[in-house]
């Protein structure tokens, strides 16, 4: 088990939650209530978590012996709502992490 895997799982969870909050809470408030403060509050943390997710996925891909296809699935999941939760269940949790 890669040493970075527990940190990656936490990052994936936080990235997924921040993305859901940004898409389904902050953005509707911005456009329907004309209040952009929540997008501003959540945007930067989500961006940092997204970058951390991508970097860590690439870093642990060789330790996890992922094929190129699997790595791409893990990376694309970061831009799909609820995608990181699927990745955790399908690719990360089965590693006895």
Beta strands, then each sheet from edge to edge (+ up, - down):
end
